Amino acid sequence: MKDIEIRVGRFGAYLQQGQGDDRKFANIPEQMAPDELTLPVAIELLAKPSGERKLGVDPETGLEVIAKSGRFGAYITEVFQKR
């Protein structure tokens, strides 16, 4: 199993498992007390689906459009190619 780290970003605490392109992320619920975040709970949070769903392709840009679920609710974004 890859290491699981607790990190704090602009929008609050989150979990990160792994490094590089293979890393996974999961938000830590704001209402969760620090003593409730055990290793089994962290594994469960990371195992939940990311909420990402492919919607199609933008006819103007040709980029893939996806729906995601973030800390502040659902949003839609385009998948930009890496440079």
PDB file of N, CA, C and O in Angstrom, chain B, residues numbered from 101:
ATOM      1  N   MET B 101       0.844  -1.181   0.000  1.00  0.00           N
ATOM      2  CA  MET B 101       0.000   0.000   0.000  1.00  0.00           C
ATOM      3  C   MET B 101       0.890   1.246   0.000  1.00  0.00           C
ATOM      4  O   MET B 101       1.932   1.280   0.655  1.00  0.00           O
ATOM      5  N   LYS B 102       0.463   2.256  -0.739  1.00  0.00           N
ATOM      6  CA  LYS B 102       1.204   3.513  -0.791  1.00  0.00           C
ATOM      7  C   LYS B 102       0.912   4.330   0.461  1.00  0.00           C
ATOM      8  O   LYS B 102      -0.149   4.203   1.072  1.00  0.00           O
ATOM      9  N   ASP B 103       1.873   5.171   0.829  1.00  0.00           N
ATOM     10  CA  ASP B 103       1.698   6.040   1.996  1.00  0.00           C
ATOM     11  C   ASP B 103       0.520   6.981   1.795  1.00  0.00           C
ATOM     12  O   ASP B 103       0.254   7.432   0.680  1.00  0.00           O
ATOM     13  N   ILE B 104      -0.179   7.272   2.882  1.00  0.00           N
ATOM     14  CA  ILE B 104      -1.275   8.238   2.873  1.00  0.00           C
ATOM     15  C   ILE B 104      -0.846   9.412   3.735  1.00  0.00           C
ATOM     16  O   ILE B 104      -0.452   9.241   4.889  1.00  0.00           O
ATOM     17  N   GLU B 105      -0.927  10.611   3.158  1.00  0.00           N
ATOM     18  CA  GLU B 105      -0.528  11.823   3.876  1.00  0.00           C
ATOM     19  C   GLU B 105      -1.731  12.727   4.074  1.00  0.00           C
ATOM     20  O   GLU B 105      -2.630  12.776   3.234  1.00  0.00           O
ATOM     21  N   ILE B 106      -1.740  13.445   5.197  1.00  0.00           N
ATOM     22  CA  ILE B 106      -2.732  14.492   5.433  1.00  0.00           C
ATOM     23  C   ILE B 106      -2.063  15.802   5.063  1.00  0.00           C
ATOM     24  O   ILE B 106      -0.969  16.109   5.536  1.00  0.00           O
ATOM     25  N   ARG B 107      -2.730  16.575   4.213  1.00  0.00           N
ATOM     26  CA  ARG B 107      -2.188  17.860   3.779  1.00  0.00           C
ATOM     27  C   ARG B 107      -3.245  18.941   3.973  1.00  0.00           C
ATOM     28  O   ARG B 107      -4.436  18.654   4.093  1.00  0.00           O
ATOM     29  N   VAL B 108      -2.791  20.175   4.002  1.00  0.00           N
ATOM     30  CA  VAL B 108      -3.711  21.306   4.126  1.00  0.00           C
ATOM     31  C   VAL B 108      -3.488  22.225   2.936  1.00  0.00           C
ATOM     32  O   VAL B 108      -2.374  22.690   2.691  1.00  0.00           O
ATOM     33  N   GLY B 109      -4.560  22.478   2.202  1.00  0.00           N
ATOM     34  CA  GLY B 109      -4.502  23.340   1.031  1.00  0.00           C
ATOM     35  C   GLY B 109      -5.353  24.576   1.228  1.00  0.00           C
ATOM     36  O   GLY B 109      -5.841  24.844   2.326  1.00  0.00           O
ATOM     37  N   ARG B 110      -5.524  25.319   0.164  1.00  0.00           N
ATOM     38  CA  ARG B 110      -6.315  26.556   0.216  1.00  0.00           C
ATOM     39  C   ARG B 110      -7.740  26.322   0.696  1.00  0.00           C
ATOM     40  O   ARG B 110      -8.333  27.183   1.345  1.00  0.00           O
ATOM     41  N   PHE B 111      -8.285  25.159   0.376  1.00  0.00           N
ATOM     42  CA  PHE B 111      -9.686  24.897   0.681  1.00  0.00           C
ATOM     43  C   PHE B 111      -9.878  23.912   1.821  1.00  0.00           C
ATOM     44  O   PHE B 111     -10.964  23.354   1.984  1.00  0.00           O
ATOM     45  N   GLY B 112      -8.836  23.694   2.611  1.00  0.00           N
ATOM     46  CA  GLY B 112      -8.972  22.824   3.773  1.00  0.00           C
ATOM     47  C   GLY B 112      -8.091  21.591   3.709  1.00  0.00           C
ATOM     48  O   GLY B 112      -7.238  21.451   2.833  1.00  0.00           O
ATOM     49  N   ALA B 113      -8.323  20.708   4.660  1.00  0.00           N
ATOM     50  CA  ALA B 113      -7.507  19.496   4.787  1.00  0.00           C
ATOM     51  C   ALA B 113      -7.949  18.442   3.776  1.00  0.00           C
ATOM     52  O   ALA B 113      -9.129  18.328   3.442  1.00  0.00           O
ATOM     53  N   TYR B 114      -6.967  17.675   3.298  1.00  0.00           N
ATOM     54  CA  TYR B 114      -7.255  16.600   2.358  1.00  0.00           C
ATOM     55  C   TYR B 114      -6.238  15.483   2.521  1.00  0.00           C
ATOM     56  O   TYR B 114      -5.204  15.655   3.167  1.00  0.00           O
ATOM     57  N   LEU B 115      -6.544  14.337   1.927  1.00  0.00           N
ATOM     58  CA  LEU B 115      -5.652  13.183   1.945  1.00  0.00           C
ATOM     59  C   LEU B 115      -4.982  13.055   0.587  1.00  0.00           C
ATOM     60  O   LEU B 115      -5.586  13.342  -0.447  1.00  0.00           O
ATOM     61  N   GLN B 116      -3.727  12.620   0.602  1.00  0.00           N
ATOM     62  CA  GLN B 116      -3.033  12.303  -0.640  1.00  0.00           C
ATOM     63  C   GLN B 116      -2.386  10.940  -0.477  1.00  0.00           C
ATOM     64  O   GLN B 116      -1.700  10.672   0.510  1.00  0.00           O
ATOM     65  N   GLN B 117      -2.617  10.084  -1.464  1.00  0.00           N
ATOM     66  CA  GLN B 117      -1.996   8.759  -1.457  1.00  0.00           C
ATOM     67  C   GLN B 117      -1.136   8.637  -2.704  1.00  0.00           C
ATOM     68  O   GLN B 117      -1.624   8.811  -3.821  1.00  0.00           O
ATOM     69  N   GLY B 118       0.144   8.339  -2.513  1.00  0.00           N
ATOM     70  CA  GLY B 118       1.060   8.175  -3.632  1.00  0.00           C
ATOM     71  C   GLY B 118       1.657   9.496  -4.083  1.00  0.00           C
ATOM     72  O   GLY B 118       1.369  10.558  -3.532  1.00  0.00           O
ATOM     73  N   GLN B 119       2.505   9.392  -5.110  1.00  0.00           N
ATOM     74  CA  GLN B 119       3.194  10.561  -5.660  1.00  0.00           C
ATOM     75  C   GLN B 119       3.087  10.532  -7.181  1.00  0.00           C
ATOM     76  O   GLN B 119       2.739   9.506  -7.766  1.00  0.00           O
ATOM     77  N   GLY B 120       3.381  11.646  -7.807  1.00  0.00           N
ATOM     78  CA  GLY B 120       3.409  11.707  -9.267  1.00  0.00           C
ATOM     79  C   GLY B 120       2.039  11.543  -9.893  1.00  0.00           C
ATOM     80  O   GLY B 120       1.025  11.938  -9.318  1.00  0.00           O
ATOM     81  N   ASP B 121       2.022  10.948 -11.092  1.00  0.00           N
ATOM     82  CA  ASP B 121       0.775  10.790 -11.844  1.00  0.00           C
ATOM     83  C   ASP B 121      -0.181   9.775 -11.227  1.00  0.00           C
ATOM     84  O   ASP B 121      -1.374   9.793 -11.529  1.00  0.00           O
ATOM     85  N   ASP B 122       0.322   8.894 -10.370  1.00  0.00           N
ATOM     86  CA  ASP B 122      -0.508   7.849  -9.771  1.00  0.00           C
ATOM     87  C   ASP B 122      -1.162   8.265  -8.458  1.00  0.00           C
ATOM     88  O   ASP B 122      -1.804   7.439  -7.810  1.00  0.00           O
ATOM     89  N   ARG B 123      -1.016   9.523  -8.047  1.00  0.00           N
ATOM     90  CA  ARG B 123      -1.535   9.923  -6.738  1.00  0.00           C
ATOM     91  C   ARG B 123      -3.051  10.080  -6.768  1.00  0.00           C
ATOM     92  O   ARG B 123      -3.650  10.383  -7.800  1.00  0.00           O
ATOM     93  N   LYS B 124      -3.652   9.863  -5.594  1.00  0.00           N
ATOM     94  CA  LYS B 124      -5.091  10.007  -5.405  1.00  0.00           C
ATOM     95  C   LYS B 124      -5.324  11.050  -4.321  1.00  0.00           C
ATOM     96  O   LYS B 124      -4.501  11.226  -3.422  1.00  0.00           O
ATOM     97  N   PHE B 125      -6.459  11.740  -4.420  1.00  0.00           N
ATOM     98  CA  PHE B 125      -6.808  12.760  -3.441  1.00  0.00           C
ATOM     99  C   PHE B 125      -8.208  12.499  -2.906  1.00  0.00           C
ATOM    100  O   PHE B 125      -9.042  11.904  -3.590  1.00  0.00           O
ATOM    101  N   ALA B 126      -8.461  12.945  -1.684  1.00  0.00           N
ATOM    102  CA  ALA B 126      -9.799  12.903  -1.093  1.00  0.00           C
ATOM    103  C   ALA B 126      -9.900  14.030  -0.074  1.00  0.00           C
ATOM    104  O   ALA B 126      -8.992  14.237   0.731  1.00  0.00           O
ATOM    105  N   ASN B 127     -11.009  14.749  -0.117  1.00  0.00           N
ATOM    106  CA  ASN B 127     -11.243  15.791   0.879  1.00  0.00           C
ATOM    107  C   ASN B 127     -11.561  15.158   2.223  1.00  0.00           C
ATOM    108  O   ASN B 127     -12.206  14.112   2.290  1.00  0.00           O
ATOM    109  N   ILE B 128     -11.107  15.794   3.285  1.00  0.00           N
ATOM    110  CA  ILE B 128     -11.483  15.380   4.635  1.00  0.00           C
ATOM    111  C   ILE B 128     -12.691  16.227   5.017  1.00  0.00           C
ATOM    112  O   ILE B 128     -12.598  17.454   5.019  1.00  0.00           O
ATOM    113  N   PRO B 129     -13.823  15.603   5.342  1.00  0.00           N
ATOM    114  CA  PRO B 129     -15.012  16.379   5.685  1.00  0.00           C
ATOM    115  C   PRO B 129     -14.731  17.370   6.821  1.00  0.00           C
ATOM    116  O   PRO B 129     -14.069  17.032   7.802  1.00  0.00           O
ATOM    117  N   GLU B 130     -15.242  18.594   6.674  1.00  0.00           N
ATOM    118  CA  GLU B 130     -14.996  19.648   7.667  1.00  0.00           C
ATOM    119  C   GLU B 130     -15.499  19.263   9.053  1.00  0.00           C
ATOM    120  O   GLU B 130     -14.901  19.641  10.060  1.00  0.00           O
ATOM    121  N   GLN B 131     -16.598  18.511   9.108  1.00  0.00           N
ATOM    122  CA  GLN B 131     -17.181  18.160  10.400  1.00  0.00           C
ATOM    123  C   GLN B 131     -16.473  16.985  11.071  1.00  0.00           C
ATOM    124  O   GLN B 131     -16.817  16.628  12.198  1.00  0.00           O
ATOM    125  N   MET B 132     -15.494  16.381  10.404  1.00  0.00           N
ATOM    126  CA  MET B 132     -14.783  15.232  10.979  1.00  0.00           C
ATOM    127  C   MET B 132     -13.747  15.706  11.989  1.00  0.00           C
ATOM    128  O   MET B 132     -12.878  16.518  11.671  1.00  0.00           O
ATOM    129  N   ALA B 133     -13.851  15.188  13.215  1.00  0.00           N
ATOM    130  CA  ALA B 133     -12.880  15.519  14.264  1.00  0.00           C
ATOM    131  C   ALA B 133     -11.563  14.799  13.972  1.00  0.00           C
ATOM    132  O   ALA B 133     -11.573  13.704  13.409  1.00  0.00           O
ATOM    133  N   PRO B 134     -10.429  15.399  14.346  1.00  0.00           N
ATOM    134  CA  PRO B 134      -9.128  14.780  14.065  1.00  0.00           C
ATOM    135  C   PRO B 134      -8.996  13.351  14.592  1.00  0.00           C
ATOM    136  O   PRO B 134      -8.361  12.514  13.950  1.00  0.00           O
ATOM    137  N   ASP B 135      -9.586  13.063  15.753  1.00  0.00           N
ATOM    138  CA  ASP B 135      -9.450  11.710  16.300  1.00  0.00           C
ATOM    139  C   ASP B 135     -10.327  10.680  15.579  1.00  0.00           C
ATOM    140  O   ASP B 135     -10.188   9.480  15.814  1.00  0.00           O
ATOM    141  N   GLU B 136     -11.229  11.141  14.704  1.00  0.00           N
ATOM    142  CA  GLU B 136     -12.064  10.233  13.921  1.00  0.00           C
ATOM    143  C   GLU B 136     -11.365   9.765  12.645  1.00  0.00           C
ATOM    144  O   GLU B 136     -11.785   8.784  12.032  1.00  0.00           O
ATOM    145  N   LEU B 137     -10.308  10.458  12.245  1.00  0.00           N
ATOM    146  CA  LEU B 137      -9.617  10.131  10.998  1.00  0.00           C
ATOM    147  C   LEU B 137      -8.571   9.050  11.257  1.00  0.00           C
ATOM    148  O   LEU B 137      -7.398   9.338  11.494  1.00  0.00           O
ATOM    149  N   THR B 138      -9.021   7.818  11.207  1.00  0.00           N
ATOM    150  CA  THR B 138      -8.136   6.670  11.400  1.00  0.00           C
ATOM    151  C   THR B 138      -7.692   6.162  10.029  1.00  0.00           C
ATOM    152  O   THR B 138      -8.199   6.615   9.003  1.00  0.00           O
ATOM    153  N   LEU B 139      -6.754   5.230  10.011  1.00  0.00           N
ATOM    154  CA  LEU B 139      -6.294   4.663   8.744  1.00  0.00           C
ATOM    155  C   LEU B 139      -7.440   4.004   7.970  1.00  0.00           C
ATOM    156  O   LEU B 139      -7.550   4.229   6.765  1.00  0.00           O
ATOM    157  N   PRO B 140      -8.298   3.199   8.611  1.00  0.00           N
ATOM    158  CA  PRO B 140      -9.422   2.618   7.853  1.00  0.00           C
ATOM    159  C   PRO B 140     -10.358   3.683   7.265  1.00  0.00           C
ATOM    160  O   PRO B 140     -10.864   3.510   6.156  1.00  0.00           O
ATOM    161  N   VAL B 141     -10.591   4.771   7.988  1.00  0.00           N
ATOM    162  CA  VAL B 141     -11.445   5.847   7.478  1.00  0.00           C
ATOM    163  C   VAL B 141     -10.766   6.528   6.291  1.00  0.00           C
ATOM    164  O   VAL B 141     -11.424   6.835   5.297  1.00  0.00           O
ATOM    165  N   ALA B 142      -9.461   6.765   6.384  1.00  0.00           N
ATOM    166  CA  ALA B 142      -8.718   7.388   5.282  1.00  0.00           C
ATOM    167  C   ALA B 142      -8.777   6.513   4.034  1.00  0.00           C
ATOM    168  O   ALA B 142      -8.969   7.022   2.930  1.00  0.00           O
ATOM    169  N   ILE B 143      -8.614   5.215   4.199  1.00  0.00           N
ATOM    170  CA  ILE B 143      -8.678   4.290   3.062  1.00  0.00           C
ATOM    171  C   ILE B 143     -10.070   4.319   2.439  1.00  0.00           C
ATOM    172  O   ILE B 143     -10.210   4.275   1.217  1.00  0.00           O
ATOM    173  N   GLU B 144     -11.098   4.392   3.282  1.00  0.00           N
ATOM    174  CA  GLU B 144     -12.477   4.462   2.786  1.00  0.00           C
ATOM    175  C   GLU B 144     -12.721   5.753   2.009  1.00  0.00           C
ATOM    176  O   GLU B 144     -13.352   5.724   0.952  1.00  0.00           O
ATOM    177  N   LEU B 145     -12.232   6.884   2.514  1.00  0.00           N
ATOM    178  CA  LEU B 145     -12.402   8.160   1.815  1.00  0.00           C
ATOM    179  C   LEU B 145     -11.707   8.139   0.456  1.00  0.00           C
ATOM    180  O   LEU B 145     -12.253   8.637  -0.529  1.00  0.00           O
ATOM    181  N   LEU B 146     -10.510   7.567   0.400  1.00  0.00           N
ATOM    182  CA  LEU B 146      -9.765   7.505  -0.858  1.00  0.00           C
ATOM    183  C   LEU B 146     -10.397   6.529  -1.849  1.00  0.00           C
ATOM    184  O   LEU B 146     -10.227   6.682  -3.059  1.00  0.00           O
ATOM    185  N   ALA B 147     -11.122   5.534  -1.351  1.00  0.00           N
ATOM    186  CA  ALA B 147     -11.733   4.528  -2.222  1.00  0.00           C
ATOM    187  C   ALA B 147     -13.025   5.016  -2.867  1.00  0.00           C
ATOM    188  O   ALA B 147     -13.462   4.458  -3.873  1.00  0.00           O
ATOM    189  N   LYS B 148     -13.637   6.046  -2.300  1.00  0.00           N
ATOM    190  CA  LYS B 148     -14.890   6.553  -2.857  1.00  0.00           C
ATOM    191  C   LYS B 148     -14.641   7.106  -4.253  1.00  0.00           C
ATOM    192  O   LYS B 148     -13.572   7.655  -4.524  1.00  0.00           O
ATOM    193  N   PRO B 149     -15.627   6.964  -5.145  1.00  0.00           N
ATOM    194  CA  PRO B 149     -15.456   7.521  -6.486  1.00  0.00           C
ATOM    195  C   PRO B 149     -15.241   9.024  -6.418  1.00  0.00           C
ATOM    196  O   PRO B 149     -15.781   9.704  -5.546  1.00  0.00           O
ATOM    197  N   SER B 150     -14.457   9.524  -7.336  1.00  0.00           N
ATOM    198  CA  SER B 150     -14.125  10.947  -7.333  1.00  0.00           C
ATOM    199  C   SER B 150     -15.305  11.814  -7.730  1.00  0.00           C
ATOM    200  O   SER B 150     -15.267  13.033  -7.561  1.00  0.00           O
ATOM    201  N   GLY B 151     -16.349  11.196  -8.256  1.00  0.00           N
ATOM    202  CA  GLY B 151     -17.489  11.976  -8.695  1.00  0.00           C
ATOM    203  C   GLY B 151     -17.297  12.528 -10.091  1.00  0.00           C
ATOM    204  O   GLY B 151     -18.109  13.321 -10.567  1.00  0.00           O
ATOM    205  N   GLU B 152     -16.230  12.117 -10.747  1.00  0.00           N
ATOM    206  CA  GLU B 152     -15.949  12.600 -12.093  1.00  0.00           C
ATOM    207  C   GLU B 152     -16.786  11.808 -13.095  1.00  0.00           C
ATOM    208  O   GLU B 152     -16.835  10.579 -13.051  1.00  0.00           O
ATOM    209  N   ARG B 153     -17.440  12.537 -13.996  1.00  0.00           N
ATOM    210  CA  ARG B 153     -18.275  11.884 -15.000  1.00  0.00           C
ATOM    211  C   ARG B 153     -18.080  12.579 -16.337  1.00  0.00           C
ATOM    212  O   ARG B 153     -18.180  13.803 -16.423  1.00  0.00           O
ATOM    213  N   LYS B 154     -17.804  11.811 -17.374  1.00  0.00           N
ATOM    214  CA  LYS B 154     -17.605  12.368 -18.711  1.00  0.00           C
ATOM    215  C   LYS B 154     -18.949  12.779 -19.285  1.00  0.00           C
ATOM    216  O   LYS B 154     -19.914  12.015 -19.257  1.00  0.00           O
ATOM    217  N   LEU B 155     -18.997  14.022 -19.817  1.00  0.00           N
ATOM    218  CA  LEU B 155     -20.237  14.535 -20.384  1.00  0.00           C
ATOM    219  C   LEU B 155     -20.220  14.546 -21.902  1.00  0.00           C
ATOM    220  O   LEU B 155     -21.273  14.473 -22.536  1.00  0.00           O
ATOM    221  N   GLY B 156     -19.035  14.637 -22.490  1.00  0.00           N
ATOM    222  CA  GLY B 156     -18.935  14.701 -23.946  1.00  0.00           C
ATOM    223  C   GLY B 156     -17.765  15.564 -24.366  1.00  0.00           C
ATOM    224  O   GLY B 156     -16.817  15.763 -23.606  1.00  0.00           O
ATOM    225  N   VAL B 157     -17.842  16.082 -25.597  1.00  0.00           N
ATOM    226  CA  VAL B 157     -16.773  16.905 -26.163  1.00  0.00           C
ATOM    227  C   VAL B 157     -17.348  18.263 -26.543  1.00  0.00           C
ATOM    228  O   VAL B 157     -18.424  18.345 -27.136  1.00  0.00           O
ATOM    229  N   ASP B 158     -16.627  19.325 -26.200  1.00  0.00           N
ATOM    230  CA  ASP B 158     -17.024  20.682 -26.571  1.00  0.00           C
ATOM    231  C   ASP B 158     -16.833  20.824 -28.082  1.00  0.00           C
ATOM    232  O   ASP B 158     -15.711  20.679 -28.566  1.00  0.00           O
ATOM    233  N   PRO B 159     -17.908  21.105 -28.845  1.00  0.00           N
ATOM    234  CA  PRO B 159     -17.780  21.175 -30.301  1.00  0.00           C
ATOM    235  C   PRO B 159     -16.884  22.325 -30.780  1.00  0.00           C
ATOM    236  O   PRO B 159     -16.321  22.254 -31.873  1.00  0.00           O
ATOM    237  N   GLU B 160     -16.750  23.370 -29.981  1.00  0.00           N
ATOM    238  CA  GLU B 160     -15.924  24.511 -30.390  1.00  0.00           C
ATOM    239  C   GLU B 160     -14.439  24.277 -30.155  1.00  0.00           C
ATOM    240  O   GLU B 160     -13.611  24.656 -30.984  1.00  0.00           O
ATOM    241  N   THR B 161     -14.093  23.651 -29.021  1.00  0.00           N
ATOM    242  CA  THR B 161     -12.677  23.472 -28.682  1.00  0.00           C
ATOM    243  C   THR B 161     -12.177  22.057 -28.949  1.00  0.00           C
ATOM    244  O   THR B 161     -10.972  21.841 -29.087  1.00  0.00           O
ATOM    245  N   GLY B 162     -13.089  21.096 -29.024  1.00  0.00           N
ATOM    246  CA  GLY B 162     -12.692  19.703 -29.199  1.00  0.00           C
ATOM    247  C   GLY B 162     -12.192  19.061 -27.914  1.00  0.00           C
ATOM    248  O   GLY B 162     -11.721  17.924 -27.928  1.00  0.00           O
ATOM    249  N   LEU B 163     -12.292  19.789 -26.794  1.00  0.00           N
ATOM    250  CA  LEU B 163     -11.825  19.270 -25.507  1.00  0.00           C
ATOM    251  C   LEU B 163     -12.938  18.494 -24.809  1.00  0.00           C
ATOM    252  O   LEU B 163     -14.121  18.803 -24.952  1.00  0.00           O
ATOM    253  N   GLU B 164     -12.526  17.478 -24.047  1.00  0.00           N
ATOM    254  CA  GLU B 164     -13.478  16.675 -23.289  1.00  0.00           C
ATOM    255  C   GLU B 164     -14.061  17.509 -22.145  1.00  0.00           C
ATOM    256  O   GLU B 164     -13.335  18.250 -21.482  1.00  0.00           O
ATOM    257  N   VAL B 165     -15.354  17.389 -21.917  1.00  0.00           N
ATOM    258  CA  VAL B 165     -16.048  18.099 -20.847  1.00  0.00           C
ATOM    259  C   VAL B 165     -16.451  17.073 -19.791  1.00  0.00           C
ATOM    260  O   VAL B 165     -17.037  16.037 -20.105  1.00  0.00           O
ATOM    261  N   ILE B 166     -16.126  17.381 -18.527  1.00  0.00           N
ATOM    262  CA  ILE B 166     -16.456  16.466 -17.439  1.00  0.00           C
ATOM    263  C   ILE B 166     -17.146  17.213 -16.305  1.00  0.00           C
ATOM    264  O   ILE B 166     -16.958  18.416 -16.125  1.00  0.00           O
ATOM    265  N   ALA B 167     -17.944  16.475 -15.548  1.00  0.00           N
ATOM    266  CA  ALA B 167     -18.567  17.001 -14.332  1.00  0.00           C
ATOM    267  C   ALA B 167     -17.790  16.430 -13.157  1.00  0.00           C
ATOM    268  O   ALA B 167     -17.470  15.242 -13.130  1.00  0.00           O
ATOM    269  N   LYS B 168     -17.490  17.282 -12.188  1.00  0.00           N
ATOM    270  CA  LYS B 168     -16.756  16.859 -11.000  1.00  0.00           C
ATOM    271  C   LYS B 168     -17.509  17.314  -9.760  1.00  0.00           C
ATOM    272  O   LYS B 168     -18.388  18.174  -9.823  1.00  0.00           O
ATOM    273  N   SER B 169     -17.147  16.720  -8.641  1.00  0.00           N
ATOM    274  CA  SER B 169     -17.711  17.112  -7.358  1.00  0.00           C
ATOM    275  C   SER B 169     -16.572  17.623  -6.491  1.00  0.00           C
ATOM    276  O   SER B 169     -15.634  16.884  -6.194  1.00  0.00           O
ATOM    277  N   GLY B 170     -16.652  18.876  -6.088  1.00  0.00           N
ATOM    278  CA  GLY B 170     -15.599  19.480  -5.273  1.00  0.00           C
ATOM    279  C   GLY B 170     -16.107  19.874  -3.901  1.00  0.00           C
ATOM    280  O   GLY B 170     -17.247  19.586  -3.538  1.00  0.00           O
ATOM    281  N   ARG B 171     -15.259  20.527  -3.156  1.00  0.00           N
ATOM    282  CA  ARG B 171     -15.587  20.938  -1.793  1.00  0.00           C
ATOM    283  C   ARG B 171     -16.826  21.833  -1.750  1.00  0.00           C
ATOM    284  O   ARG B 171     -17.584  21.793  -0.781  1.00  0.00           O
ATOM    285  N   PHE B 172     -17.034  22.640  -2.794  1.00  0.00           N
ATOM    286  CA  PHE B 172     -18.159  23.577  -2.800  1.00  0.00           C
ATOM    287  C   PHE B 172     -19.309  23.108  -3.687  1.00  0.00           C
ATOM    288  O   PHE B 172     -20.179  23.901  -4.047  1.00  0.00           O
ATOM    289  N   GLY B 173     -19.316  21.827  -4.040  1.00  0.00           N
ATOM    290  CA  GLY B 173     -20.395  21.281  -4.844  1.00  0.00           C
ATOM    291  C   GLY B 173     -19.941  20.870  -6.233  1.00  0.00           C
ATOM    292  O   GLY B 173     -18.748  20.840  -6.534  1.00  0.00           O
ATOM    293  N   ALA B 174     -20.916  20.555  -7.068  1.00  0.00           N
ATOM    294  CA  ALA B 174     -20.624  20.072  -8.418  1.00  0.00           C
ATOM    295  C   ALA B 174     -20.218  21.222  -9.334  1.00  0.00           C
ATOM    296  O   ALA B 174     -20.655  22.360  -9.163  1.00  0.00           O
ATOM    297  N   TYR B 175     -19.371  20.897 -10.313  1.00  0.00           N
ATOM    298  CA  TYR B 175     -18.973  21.880 -11.320  1.00  0.00           C
ATOM    299  C   TYR B 175     -18.589  21.158 -12.604  1.00  0.00           C
ATOM    300  O   TYR B 175     -18.345  19.952 -12.605  1.00  0.00           O
ATOM    301  N   ILE B 176     -18.539  21.913 -13.694  1.00  0.00           N
ATOM    302  CA  ILE B 176     -18.197  21.365 -15.004  1.00  0.00           C
ATOM    303  C   ILE B 176     -16.908  22.014 -15.472  1.00  0.00           C
ATOM    304  O   ILE B 176     -16.708  23.216 -15.295  1.00  0.00           O
ATOM    305  N   THR B 177     -16.030  21.212 -16.071  1.00  0.00           N
ATOM    306  CA  THR B 177     -14.752  21.728 -16.553  1.00  0.00           C
ATOM    307  C   THR B 177     -14.340  20.988 -17.817  1.00  0.00           C
ATOM    308  O   THR B 177     -14.842  19.901 -18.103  1.00  0.00           O
ATOM    309  N   GLU B 178     -13.426  21.583 -18.566  1.00  0.00           N
ATOM    310  CA  GLU B 178     -12.845  20.926 -19.731  1.00  0.00           C
ATOM    311  C   GLU B 178     -11.524  20.291 -19.324  1.00  0.00           C
ATOM    312  O   GLU B 178     -10.840  20.778 -18.424  1.00  0.00           O
ATOM    313  N   VAL B 179     -11.175  19.212 -19.989  1.00  0.00           N
ATOM    314  CA  VAL B 179      -9.903  18.538 -19.729  1.00  0.00           C
ATOM    315  C   VAL B 179      -8.887  19.099 -20.718  1.00  0.00           C
ATOM    316  O   VAL B 179      -8.963  18.838 -21.919  1.00  0.00           O
ATOM    317  N   PHE B 180      -7.939  19.871 -20.200  1.00  0.00           N
ATOM    318  CA  PHE B 180      -6.913  20.465 -21.045  1.00  0.00           C
ATOM    319  C   PHE B 180      -5.747  19.511 -21.192  1.00  0.00           C
ATOM    320  O   PHE B 180      -5.396  18.799 -20.252  1.00  0.00           O
ATOM    321  N   GLN B 181      -5.151  19.497 -22.365  1.00  0.00           N
ATOM    322  CA  GLN B 181      -4.007  18.625 -22.613  1.00  0.00           C
ATOM    323  C   GLN B 181      -2.780  19.183 -21.927  1.00  0.00           C
ATOM    324  O   GLN B 181      -2.595  20.397 -21.833  1.00  0.00           O
ATOM    325  N   LYS B 182      -1.926  18.256 -21.438  1.00  0.00           N
ATOM    326  CA  LYS B 182      -0.676  18.676 -20.800  1.00  0.00           C
ATOM    327  C   LYS B 182       0.271  19.201 -21.859  1.00  0.00           C
ATOM    328  O   LYS B 182       0.316  18.695 -22.980  1.00  0.00           O
ATOM    329  N   ARG B 183       1.021  20.214 -21.493  1.00  0.00           N
ATOM    330  CA  ARG B 183       1.976  20.800 -22.448  1.00  0.00           C
ATOM    331  C   ARG B 183       3.251  20.043 -22.469  1.00  0.00           C
ATOM    332  O   ARG B 183       4.166  20.396 -23.214  1.00  0.00           O
TER     333      ARG B 183
END
